[in-house]
């Protein structure tokens, strides 16, 4: 009897075996979160050009066309670097490329504090910041999405794309306040520090591939990490030459060039000085751009959700048509104060700002499979070249005509053309690249 009691006591005192837990949240979502924060931290550089035009014109007496040229170099290099950045990420890893890119952005922004000539603005802000920003750009988001996600790719693309708008939301009011109250130099220093502050997050928390931590991508099956791809530049060019022989590439590049012309090149660069021409304070105009950033987050994430469920080319046609209509009305809305029709335009334009990105990436993935990130990098290059042309042309138009009206109307007409081009893109028949349709 005593033996039975002792045995029962020992059994009761023995703790039950602890079973290993399966993590409830896949590591891919943490990688996406780090990517989101990184893009936000780097977004400060994109908020500044429109705020610099009037201060630099006033201090150095540089023409708006000259300042617009520096911005156009920045935007063009941002785009032309992107496809090589995607290939470099395949060769050296995401962490290394993004960490170096952020450091180059910080260096270029910091050096502008000591500039005294227009060529220095072109070199520091145009070349250095352009190369650094292009080395992460949207190719960063596309590469992370392609490697870490099979399911929910459209949604994740929308969220990461919205990160740039979130950064704009965070930094625009602060930078406009700094420019108006303390000059443009403290604003440039703030951009440099924000880029540097994100580097530790990238280096310590970001991982290049799910296989690095023994996981399968979210919604997919485990696959070993591929060997580093050598000849990054050669691969980027060869992918371009291959894609350039197909019709969808030129249609996507054309529509995205118009997208860049009507957003980064026009509104982000020239909205603040255009509103200032009508008597609106710089801080008020910058705050309106920040509100665009708020609704851009909503619109882009919603666009990612729509892209998972509807035909991408039809979504693009709707987005461009609505954007073109709104631009035609903008010259009538500019006034010394903010009124309800202007708020409606800001909300409407914000929802449509980069809603084009998820369906464009989806079409690249549909037509170009494993090369889609690099193809999208080249499509993004066309986006930035379009932005660069209008950033320069907008400044020249303001110098020649005394207003921006002709640029608003021309951009509205271009958006109508982009809507028609999107509808011309043919659907690709089912291919062996089935993982892009896994849900």
Legacy VTK file of the C-alpha trace (Angstrom):
# vtk DataFile Version 3.0
C-alpha trace
ASCII
DATASET POLYDATA
POINTS 439 float
0.000 0.000 0.000
2.781 2.357 0.942
4.488 1.455 -2.307
1.351 2.378 -4.242
1.107 5.787 -2.504
4.778 6.520 -3.163
4.399 5.607 -6.819
1.294 7.810 -7.132
3.102 10.763 -5.510
6.093 10.413 -7.825
3.801 10.219 -10.833
1.913 13.330 -9.786
5.173 15.249 -9.237
6.470 14.472 -12.729
5.682 17.413 -15.060
3.980 16.598 -18.369
6.250 16.629 -21.424
6.494 20.020 -23.163
5.634 19.777 -26.843
7.349 22.157 -29.274
5.109 24.991 -30.396
4.552 25.916 -33.956
4.880 29.705 -34.229
1.509 31.299 -34.817
2.967 34.120 -36.910
5.162 33.134 -39.843
8.645 34.710 -39.915
7.798 36.191 -43.321
5.522 38.724 -41.638
8.391 39.915 -39.406
10.605 40.315 -42.481
7.811 42.298 -44.144
7.549 44.474 -41.015
11.297 45.243 -41.051
11.065 46.037 -44.761
8.126 48.367 -44.056
10.072 50.248 -41.367
13.142 50.468 -43.612
11.186 51.983 -46.486
9.560 54.454 -44.083
12.958 55.531 -42.755
14.311 56.023 -46.261
11.189 57.874 -47.439
12.334 61.202 -46.002
14.507 61.842 -49.072
11.399 61.601 -51.289
9.587 64.220 -49.209
12.183 66.960 -49.558
12.551 67.981 -53.266
9.246 69.830 -53.492
10.111 71.751 -50.327
13.543 72.806 -51.635
12.509 74.599 -54.824
11.488 77.936 -53.293
14.215 78.128 -50.589
17.010 77.293 -53.052
15.583 79.731 -55.606
15.493 82.420 -52.948
18.984 81.804 -51.480
21.042 81.041 -54.587
18.850 82.640 -57.293
18.899 79.368 -59.233
16.067 79.034 -61.749
13.307 76.536 -61.083
14.402 74.720 -64.231
17.925 74.291 -62.791
16.577 72.951 -59.496
14.105 70.788 -61.397
17.024 69.354 -63.387
18.733 68.183 -60.193
15.480 66.568 -59.082
15.111 64.960 -62.517
18.630 63.451 -62.262
17.661 62.064 -58.855
14.458 60.536 -60.209
16.084 59.131 -63.350
18.940 57.467 -61.452
16.435 56.183 -58.901
14.748 54.317 -61.720
17.762 53.274 -63.798
19.536 51.819 -60.753
16.553 49.697 -59.695
16.962 46.739 -62.108
20.667 46.433 -61.252
19.767 46.607 -57.549
17.417 43.637 -57.911
20.235 41.659 -59.550
22.723 42.813 -56.887
20.344 41.561 -54.182
20.447 38.159 -55.861
24.261 38.281 -55.843
25.156 39.875 -52.497
21.962 39.589 -50.469
19.250 42.043 -49.522
20.862 43.173 -46.260
24.170 44.299 -47.742
22.660 46.145 -50.700
20.046 47.988 -48.631
22.499 48.921 -45.845
24.957 50.416 -48.363
22.117 52.207 -50.187
20.891 53.865 -46.987
24.434 55.017 -46.192
24.812 56.588 -49.654
21.486 58.416 -49.219
22.680 59.795 -45.878
26.019 60.911 -47.365
24.449 62.696 -50.327
21.849 64.464 -48.213
24.435 65.574 -45.645
26.831 66.971 -48.261
24.147 69.314 -49.624
24.468 71.344 -46.412
27.813 72.735 -47.658
26.971 73.239 -51.353
27.443 76.644 -52.979
26.905 75.893 -56.690
24.156 74.281 -58.744
26.423 71.467 -59.994
26.889 70.385 -56.374
23.103 70.062 -55.986
23.081 67.853 -59.085
25.981 65.742 -57.748
24.895 65.376 -54.109
21.115 65.323 -54.342
20.802 64.176 -57.937
23.538 61.544 -58.271
24.308 60.256 -54.760
20.788 60.295 -53.329
19.441 59.077 -56.684
21.813 56.083 -56.758
21.176 55.253 -53.097
17.415 55.468 -53.320
17.350 53.513 -56.568
19.337 50.704 -54.970
16.392 49.928 -52.714
13.400 51.484 -54.436
10.409 49.269 -55.134
12.697 46.466 -56.317
13.416 45.931 -52.610
9.726 45.380 -51.887
9.309 43.156 -54.957
12.324 40.988 -54.037
11.190 40.512 -50.429
7.673 39.652 -51.571
8.842 37.155 -54.199
11.205 35.358 -51.802
9.175 35.278 -48.600
5.583 34.985 -49.820
3.647 32.694 -52.128
0.209 33.429 -50.715
-0.961 37.018 -50.133
1.600 38.491 -52.503
-0.761 41.201 -53.726
-1.613 42.284 -50.199
2.026 42.336 -49.055
3.055 44.278 -52.162
0.378 46.843 -51.370
1.504 47.154 -47.748
5.200 47.571 -48.634
4.400 50.029 -51.405
2.321 52.029 -48.932
5.372 52.297 -46.672
6.768 55.049 -48.879
3.575 57.024 -48.421
3.706 56.407 -44.682
7.208 57.873 -44.625
5.934 60.861 -46.534
3.180 61.223 -43.929
5.718 61.077 -41.085
8.313 63.432 -42.556
6.509 66.024 -44.679
5.007 68.101 -41.834
8.286 67.993 -39.896
10.449 68.866 -42.903
8.139 71.679 -44.044
8.209 73.136 -40.518
11.999 72.943 -40.453
12.313 74.576 -43.882
9.948 77.424 -43.011
11.295 78.117 -39.519
14.969 77.080 -39.614
15.898 76.843 -43.293
16.467 73.940 -45.641
19.790 72.752 -44.155
18.333 71.252 -40.917
15.826 69.443 -43.131
18.659 67.875 -45.171
20.407 66.783 -41.968
17.159 65.198 -40.766
16.924 63.190 -43.992
20.508 61.951 -43.518
19.934 60.911 -39.895
16.671 59.123 -40.667
18.379 57.017 -43.345
21.263 56.124 -41.012
18.889 55.249 -38.154
17.373 52.392 -40.156
20.673 50.664 -41.011
20.897 48.696 -37.704
17.358 47.353 -38.203
18.280 46.102 -41.658
21.538 44.489 -40.578
20.275 42.800 -37.418
16.717 41.798 -38.297
16.430 41.316 -42.057
17.128 37.919 -43.604
17.783 37.322 -47.278
15.856 34.070 -47.803
13.436 31.800 -45.860
15.948 28.950 -46.094
18.369 31.038 -43.991
16.145 30.285 -40.994
14.974 26.845 -42.146
11.504 27.941 -43.257
9.347 27.683 -46.325
7.959 30.918 -47.775
4.544 31.875 -46.452
1.954 29.751 -48.244
4.572 27.677 -50.077
6.837 24.660 -49.667
10.430 24.614 -48.457
13.118 25.187 -51.065
16.877 25.472 -50.480
18.451 28.874 -50.879
19.745 29.282 -54.441
23.420 29.919 -55.002
24.463 33.568 -55.439
23.970 34.729 -59.000
27.133 36.123 -60.545
27.233 38.783 -63.231
24.510 40.990 -61.731
24.832 43.750 -64.328
24.992 41.275 -67.206
21.887 39.503 -65.924
19.971 42.782 -65.561
20.784 43.707 -69.169
20.037 40.221 -70.529
16.657 40.188 -68.769
15.900 43.599 -70.299
16.827 42.428 -73.800
14.655 39.344 -73.398
11.681 41.279 -72.023
12.044 44.022 -74.646
11.103 41.488 -77.323
7.621 41.196 -75.813
4.669 43.567 -76.150
3.545 43.564 -72.499
6.905 44.987 -71.387
6.546 48.122 -73.520
2.937 48.625 -72.486
3.811 48.243 -68.797
6.824 50.539 -69.196
4.728 53.131 -71.010
1.913 53.159 -68.483
4.338 53.283 -65.574
6.262 56.169 -67.164
2.994 58.122 -67.168
2.399 57.022 -63.576
5.740 58.527 -62.558
5.136 61.675 -64.583
1.798 62.312 -62.864
2.957 61.532 -59.295
6.640 61.925 -58.369
7.483 64.184 -61.292
4.468 66.473 -61.099
2.554 66.443 -57.824
5.311 65.498 -55.392
7.808 67.921 -56.965
5.634 70.845 -58.062
2.426 70.812 -56.009
3.914 72.794 -53.100
5.420 75.593 -55.261
2.265 75.653 -57.433
0.063 76.072 -54.370
2.472 78.703 -53.048
2.052 80.597 -56.339
-1.641 80.904 -55.451
-0.863 82.275 -51.979
-1.021 79.063 -49.953
1.634 78.804 -47.179
4.301 76.135 -47.724
3.361 74.309 -44.511
-0.295 74.120 -45.572
0.615 72.775 -49.018
3.040 70.255 -47.505
0.341 69.143 -45.079
-1.948 68.447 -48.041
0.764 66.228 -49.544
0.986 64.444 -46.192
-2.766 63.816 -46.338
-2.200 62.304 -49.786
0.215 59.981 -47.978
-2.492 58.951 -45.492
-4.953 57.944 -48.184
-2.206 56.473 -50.333
-1.670 53.869 -47.600
-5.353 52.967 -47.690
-5.533 52.979 -51.490
-2.395 50.923 -52.046
-3.261 48.234 -49.510
-6.769 48.059 -50.971
-5.241 47.806 -54.444
-3.132 44.857 -53.281
-6.288 43.190 -51.972
-8.077 43.878 -55.290
-5.094 42.532 -57.243
-5.444 39.171 -55.492
-9.057 39.015 -56.711
-9.519 40.950 -59.959
-7.821 41.219 -63.332
-4.782 43.470 -62.982
-4.965 45.182 -66.377
-8.551 46.325 -65.795
-7.579 47.706 -62.404
-4.789 49.708 -64.047
-7.164 51.141 -66.639
-9.578 52.322 -63.954
-6.782 53.831 -61.817
-5.255 55.830 -64.696
-8.598 57.064 -66.013
-9.650 58.379 -62.595
-6.254 60.005 -62.040
-6.404 61.805 -65.383
-9.869 63.215 -64.658
-8.777 64.532 -61.264
-5.709 66.304 -62.719
-7.845 68.199 -65.212
-9.753 69.782 -62.331
-6.736 70.687 -60.175
-5.892 74.123 -61.713
-9.379 75.325 -60.767
-8.928 74.193 -57.149
-5.677 75.956 -56.218
-6.342 78.911 -53.883
-4.741 80.764 -50.944
-6.639 78.631 -48.437
-7.737 75.011 -48.216
-11.385 74.493 -49.132
-13.613 71.375 -49.425
-13.127 70.732 -53.183
-9.346 70.734 -52.667
-9.695 68.290 -49.765
-11.799 66.045 -52.007
-9.061 66.137 -54.673
-6.380 65.302 -52.102
-8.328 62.322 -50.754
-9.188 61.096 -54.248
-5.653 61.495 -55.582
-4.196 59.902 -52.478
-6.272 56.757 -52.928
-4.954 56.493 -56.504
-1.342 57.638 -55.916
0.562 54.332 -56.179
-2.411 51.993 -56.354
-0.926 51.136 -59.770
2.038 49.296 -58.236
0.438 45.988 -57.052
-1.281 45.236 -60.402
1.862 46.263 -62.314
4.015 43.886 -60.244
1.355 41.178 -60.663
1.470 41.577 -64.456
5.285 41.412 -64.405
5.074 38.221 -62.360
2.423 36.774 -64.675
4.413 37.402 -67.855
8.036 37.048 -66.683
8.046 34.551 -63.802
11.346 34.275 -61.932
12.753 37.314 -63.733
9.803 39.439 -62.661
11.652 41.423 -59.962
14.317 42.537 -62.460
11.711 43.203 -65.164
9.794 45.300 -62.681
13.024 47.117 -61.936
13.206 48.149 -65.602
9.523 49.066 -65.630
10.228 51.163 -62.527
13.093 52.793 -64.446
10.554 53.991 -67.014
8.404 55.290 -64.119
11.290 57.402 -62.866
12.364 58.573 -66.315
8.802 59.796 -66.844
8.968 61.486 -63.456
12.337 63.034 -64.301
11.091 64.490 -67.581
8.105 66.159 -65.931
10.102 67.333 -62.896
12.370 69.234 -65.293
9.636 70.252 -67.756
7.408 71.474 -64.935
10.110 73.821 -63.678
10.791 75.110 -67.201
7.058 75.577 -67.834
6.766 77.635 -64.643
9.721 79.804 -65.715
8.297 80.305 -69.250
4.538 80.566 -68.709
4.446 81.835 -65.133
2.173 78.980 -63.994
1.896 75.195 -63.962
-1.515 74.956 -65.667
-0.277 73.555 -68.978
1.563 70.753 -67.137
-1.544 69.710 -65.173
-3.628 69.480 -68.363
-0.946 67.604 -70.295
-0.549 65.064 -67.488
-4.314 64.494 -67.383
-4.283 63.683 -71.107
-1.329 61.310 -70.639
-3.222 59.418 -67.928
-6.093 58.859 -70.363
-3.591 57.356 -72.813
-2.208 55.109 -70.047
-5.707 53.773 -69.335
-6.057 52.705 -72.971
-2.577 51.142 -72.982
-3.413 49.067 -69.897
-6.451 47.570 -71.630
-4.290 46.516 -74.599
-2.096 44.243 -72.429
-3.056 40.673 -73.274
-3.633 38.020 -70.642
-0.962 35.344 -70.528
-2.277 31.765 -70.854
-1.641 29.392 -67.897
2.051 28.538 -67.504
4.077 26.208 -65.265
4.709 29.161 -62.895
1.867 27.953 -60.701
3.203 29.170 -57.367
2.055 32.723 -58.136
-1.545 31.543 -57.970
-1.305 29.675 -54.661
-3.538 31.100 -51.982
LINES 1 440
439 0 1 2 3 4 5 6 7 8 9 10 11 12 13 14 15 16 17 18 19 20 21 22 23 24 25 26 27 28 29 30 31 32 33 34 35 36 37 38 39 40 41 42 43 44 45 46 47 48 49 50 51 52 53 54 55 56 57 58 59 60 61 62 63 64 65 66 67 68 69 70 71 72 73 74 75 76 77 78 79 80 81 82 83 84 85 86 87 88 89 90 91 92 93 94 95 96 97 98 99 100 101 102 103 104 105 106 107 108 109 110 111 112 113 114 115 116 117 118 119 120 121 122 123 124 125 126 127 128 129 130 131 132 133 134 135 136 137 138 139 140 141 142 143 144 145 146 147 148 149 150 151 152 153 154 155 156 157 158 159 160 161 162 163 164 165 166 167 168 169 170 171 172 173 174 175 176 177 178 179 180 181 182 183 184 185 186 187 188 189 190 191 192 193 194 195 196 197 198 199 200 201 202 203 204 205 206 207 208 209 210 211 212 213 214 215 216 217 218 219 220 221 222 223 224 225 226 227 228 229 230 231 232 233 234 235 236 237 238 239 240 241 242 243 244 245 246 247 248 249 250 251 252 253 254 255 256 257 258 259 260 261 262 263 264 265 266 267 268 269 270 271 272 273 274 275 276 277 278 279 280 281 282 283 284 285 286 287 288 289 290 291 292 293 294 295 296 297 298 299 300 301 302 303 304 305 306 307 308 309 310 311 312 313 314 315 316 317 318 319 320 321 322 323 324 325 326 327 328 329 330 331 332 333 334 335 336 337 338 339 340 341 342 343 344 345 346 347 348 349 350 351 352 353 354 355 356 357 358 359 360 361 362 363 364 365 366 367 368 369 370 371 372 373 374 375 376 377 378 379 380 381 382 383 384 385 386 387 388 389 390 391 392 393 394 395 396 397 398 399 400 401 402 403 404 405 406 407 408 409 410 411 412 413 414 415 416 417 418 419 420 421 422 423 424 425 426 427 428 429 430 431 432 433 434 435 436 437 438
